[in-house]
């Protein structure tokens, strides 16, 4: 029987190199490197920031290099859909690119909203590559308050909600 010497550090080094290769290929494909990915125009989605200002939601979308004519923004009461295209700018033959990390092509992004909004009264502004949508909330969503009843049975809670405040809750001990 022949003994084979086990070298755990050598095997870990081989594994590390393989993982580095996988991550470098994924990163290159994500950036649109034509040597690795089949298409130099890979899909991308813009970054978003959603904030609640009490009576309205403010949605900021980062879309540098995209013009307003290349955007399609649709707003429902529950979500915002943003679709568009970042067009490739053709340069003259004398300006040969050596390295490019810009992303070109179509994108689509759907953002679910935490509350219902008045989709007919949305205001939009596109400035310096940032799309800002001001989404006014529905009136009933602005002042929505939930009452929590602790220590009362379901029947007592139902009678209180129905307007019968004289009903005493049934609390039984077990």
Residue pairs with C-beta under 8 A, 6 or more apart in sequence:
25 36
28 35
28 36
28 37
29 36
29 37
29 42
30 42
31 42
31 101
31 103
32 39
32 40
32 41
32 42
32 100
32 101
32 103
32 104
33 40
34 40
41 88
41 103
41 104
41 105
42 103
42 105
43 105
43 106
43 107
44 86
44 103
44 105
44 107
45 107
45 108
45 109
46 61
46 62
46 63
46 82
46 107
46 109
47 61
47 62
48 59
48 60
48 61
48 62
48 109
48 111
49 59
49 60
49 62
50 57
50 58
50 59
50 60
50 111
50 113
50 114
51 57
51 58
51 60
52 58
52 114
52 115
54 142
55 136
55 137
55 142
56 117
56 134
56 135
56 136
56 137
57 113
57 114
57 115
57 117
57 134
57 135
57 137
58 132
58 133
58 134
58 135
59 80
59 111
59 132
59 133
59 135
60 130
60 131
60 132
60 133
61 82
61 109
61 130
61 131
61 132
61 133
62 129
62 130
63 71
63 82
63 84
63 86
63 126
63 129
63 130
63 131
64 129
65 86
65 102
65 129
66 84
66 85
66 86
66 129
68 126
70 84
70 85
70 86
70 87
71 82
71 83
71 84
71 126
71 131
72 81
72 82
72 83
72 84
73 80
73 81
73 82
73 124
73 131
73 133
74 80
74 81
75 81
75 117
75 119
75 122
75 133
75 135
76 119
77 113
77 116
77 117
77 118
77 119
77 138
78 112
78 113
78 116
79 110
79 111
79 112
79 113
80 110
80 111
80 113
80 133
80 135
81 108
81 109
81 110
81 111
82 107
82 108
82 109
82 110
82 111
82 131
83 106
83 107
83 108
83 109
84 106
84 107
85 105
85 106
85 107
86 102
86 103
86 104
86 105
86 107
87 104
88 104
91 97
113 135
115 137
115 138
115 141
116 137
116 138
116 141
117 135
117 136
117 137
117 138
117 141
118 135
118 136
118 137
118 138
119 135
121 136
122 133
122 134
122 135
122 136
123 133
123 134
124 131
124 132
124 133
124 134
125 131
125 132
126 132
149 156
149 157
149 160
151 169
151 171
152 160
152 169
152 171
153 169
153 170
153 171
155 170
156 167
156 168
156 169
156 170
159 167
160 167
